[in-house]
Amino acid sequence: MLVALAAAVPAVRAAAQPAIPDTIAQRALACAACHGNAGRATNDGYFPRIAGKPAGYLYNQLINFRDGHRQYPMMTYMVDQMPDAYLKELADYFASQHLPYPPPQVATAPAPQLERGRQLALTGDASRKLPACAACHGQKLTGAAPAIPGLIGLSRDYLNAQFGSWRNKTRRTPAPDCMAEIATRLSPDDVSAVAAWLAAQPVPTDSAPAASLPARLPLPCGSVANVNSAASATK
């Protein structure tokens, strides 16, 4: 009798365990520890929001982490053995998550610094061949399909860190690497100014990336060309 009861216990326990759905949403929970529920993230720290970013941009970054173009050990470990098709599925999932944004960070920088950041973001600096952030990242700075990310809703620390990564070549994209070029033209004060201004801006009600840019990019960008070429090849 005791033997029979002991044999039945594992079956009862197994029946009591809820079935875990084998869905991309379930698998993406591993990303929530850093990027927040469904990629929402917070308004501070070094982990960016990935929810609602263009799928082509997210796919590019996953490939870059896997192939060593971006350096962050935890991300490399997560995606090291993942094939292209699975990375695209993850990118598509997070791109489809349109969740509310947290409030922007409180602006603590001096007014002249914030004004300099606003100018760089919206009009650039022609005397130093610096295009406006809006010329690539969209008039609302919410990004553009298929592969340009939004800048609004990212923290000051994350933005500063990424400019440092481009300057130090620990973040790279297929040539021509337009952001690495921009980063070399910006002074440390410029970086601090534009990061402080961007982090303090409220996200517009319609935060979706623009369907396209209104004009040609001011610099050739290999990462955008790569996604466009891949999309054309699949049509």
C-alpha positions in Angstrom: 0.0 0.0 0.0 2.8 2.4 1.0 4.7 1.6 -2.2 1.6 2.4 -4.3 1.1 5.7 -2.5 4.7 6.7 -2.9 4.5 5.9 -6.6 1.4 8.1 -7.0 2.9 11.2 -5.3 5.1 12.3 -8.4 2.0 11.9 -10.7 -0.1 14.1 -8.3 2.6 16.7 -8.1 3.0 16.8 -11.9 -0.8 17.2 -12.3 -0.8 20.1 -9.9 1.9 22.0 -11.8 0.4 24.5 -14.3 1.5 24.0 -17.9 3.9 26.7 -19.0 2.9 28.0 -22.5 5.6 27.7 -25.2 5.2 31.2 -26.6 7.6 33.9 -27.5 6.1 36.1 -24.7 6.9 33.4 -22.2 10.5 33.0 -23.5 11.0 36.8 -23.5 10.4 36.9 -19.8 14.2 36.3 -19.4 14.7 39.8 -20.8 12.4 41.4 -18.1 15.1 41.2 -15.4 16.9 44.1 -17.0 14.6 45.6 -19.6 11.4 45.4 -17.5 8.0 43.7 -18.2 7.6 43.3 -21.9 10.6 45.6 -22.4 9.1 48.6 -20.8 12.1 49.5 -18.5 12.2 52.5 -16.2 13.3 56.1 -16.7 16.7 55.7 -15.0 19.7 53.4 -15.0 21.6 51.8 -17.9 19.0 49.4 -19.3 17.1 50.8 -22.2 13.5 50.5 -23.1 13.0 48.0 -26.0 9.2 47.9 -26.1 7.9 49.5 -29.3 11.3 50.1 -30.9 11.5 49.4 -34.6 11.9 45.6 -35.2 14.8 46.2 -37.6 16.7 48.1 -35.0 16.2 45.5 -32.3 17.2 42.7 -34.7 20.4 44.6 -35.6 21.3 45.0 -31.9 20.7 41.3 -31.1 22.9 40.3 -34.1 25.6 42.8 -33.0 25.7 41.4 -29.4 25.8 37.9 -30.7 28.5 38.6 -33.3 30.7 40.8 -31.0 30.0 44.2 -32.5 28.5 45.4 -29.2 30.2 44.5 -25.9 28.1 43.6 -22.9 28.8 40.1 -21.5 25.3 39.4 -20.2 23.7 40.2 -23.5 26.3 38.2 -25.4 25.7 35.2 -23.1 21.9 35.4 -23.7 22.1 35.4 -27.5 25.3 33.6 -28.2 23.7 30.4 -29.5 20.5 31.9 -31.0 20.0 31.7 -34.8 19.0 34.7 -36.9 15.3 33.5 -37.2 14.9 33.3 -33.4 16.5 36.7 -32.9 14.1 38.2 -35.5 11.1 36.6 -33.6 12.3 38.3 -30.4 12.7 41.6 -32.2 9.3 41.4 -33.7 7.8 40.6 -30.3 9.3 43.5 -28.5 8.5 45.9 -31.4 4.9 45.0 -31.0 4.7 46.0 -27.4 3.2 49.5 -27.2 3.1 50.3 -23.5 2.9 53.5 -21.5 6.1 55.3 -20.8 7.2 56.4 -17.3 7.5 60.2 -16.7 10.7 61.8 -17.9 13.6 62.3 -15.7 13.7 65.6 -13.8 16.0 68.1 -15.5 18.8 69.1 -13.1 21.3 70.5 -15.7 21.8 74.3 -15.9 19.5 76.1 -18.4 22.3 76.9 -20.8 23.4 73.3 -21.0 19.8 72.2 -21.7 19.4 74.8 -24.4 22.6 73.6 -26.0 21.2 70.0 -25.9 17.9 71.2 -27.4 19.8 72.9 -30.3 21.8 69.8 -31.0 18.8 67.6 -30.9 16.5 69.7 -33.1 18.7 71.8 -35.4 22.3 70.4 -35.0 25.4 72.6 -35.5 26.2 73.2 -39.1 29.5 74.9 -38.3 30.8 71.6 -37.0 29.0 69.4 -39.5 26.7 68.0 -36.8 23.3 67.1 -38.1 20.3 67.3 -35.8 19.3 64.2 -33.9 15.8 64.7 -35.4 17.3 64.4 -39.0 17.7 60.7 -38.4 15.6 59.8 -35.4 12.5 61.6 -36.6 10.9 64.9 -36.0 9.3 63.6 -32.7 12.6 61.8 -31.9 10.6 58.5 -31.6 12.6 56.8 -34.3 11.7 55.6 -37.8 11.1 52.3 -39.5 12.7 50.0 -40.3 15.8 50.4 -38.1 16.2 53.8 -36.4 15.5 53.9 -32.7 13.7 56.6 -30.7 15.7 58.7 -28.3 12.8 60.0 -26.2 12.2 57.9 -23.1 15.8 56.8 -22.6 17.7 57.7 -19.4 20.5 60.2 -19.3 23.0 57.5 -18.0 22.1 55.2 -20.9 22.5 57.9 -23.5 25.9 59.0 -22.1 27.1 55.4 -22.0 26.2 54.7 -25.6 28.1 57.8 -26.8 31.1 56.6 -24.9 30.8 53.1 -26.4 30.8 54.5 -29.9 33.8 56.7 -29.2 35.6 53.7 -27.6 34.6 51.4 -30.5 32.9 48.9 -28.1 29.7 49.5 -30.0 29.9 49.2 -33.7 27.6 48.7 -36.7 28.2 47.7 -40.3 30.2 50.4 -42.2 29.6 53.2 -42.7 29.1 53.6 -38.9 27.2 56.9 -38.8 26.8 57.1 -35.1 30.5 56.5 -34.5 31.2 59.3 -36.8 28.7 61.6 -35.0 30.2 60.6 -31.6 33.7 61.7 -32.7 32.4 65.2 -33.7 30.7 65.8 -30.3 32.6 67.2 -27.4 32.1 65.7 -23.9 30.1 68.8 -23.1 27.9 68.3 -26.1 27.2 64.7 -25.1 26.2 65.8 -21.6 24.0 68.5 -22.9 22.1 66.5 -25.5 21.7 63.5 -23.1 20.4 65.7 -20.3 17.9 67.4 -22.7 16.6 64.2 -24.3 16.1 62.5 -20.9 14.0 65.4 -19.6 11.6 65.4 -22.6 8.1 63.9 -22.2 7.2 61.2 -24.7 4.5 62.3 -27.1 1.1 60.6 -27.0 1.8 59.0 -30.3 5.1 57.4 -29.5 5.2 55.0 -32.5 8.2 55.2 -34.8 7.6 57.2 -38.0 6.8 55.0 -41.0 9.6 56.7 -42.8 11.8 59.8 -42.7 10.8 62.9 -44.6 14.2 63.3 -46.2 17.4 61.4 -47.0 19.7 60.7 -44.0 22.4 63.3 -43.6 25.0 60.6 -43.3 25.1 57.1 -44.9 24.3 54.5 -42.2 25.3 50.9 -42.8 22.9 49.5 -40.2 19.9 51.0 -42.0 21.1 49.9 -45.4 21.5 46.4 -44.1 17.9 46.1 -42.9 16.6 47.7 -46.1 18.6 45.2 -48.2 17.4 42.3 -46.1 13.8 43.4 -46.4 14.1 43.7 -50.2 15.6 40.2 -50.5 12.6 38.7 -48.7 10.0 40.3 -51.0 
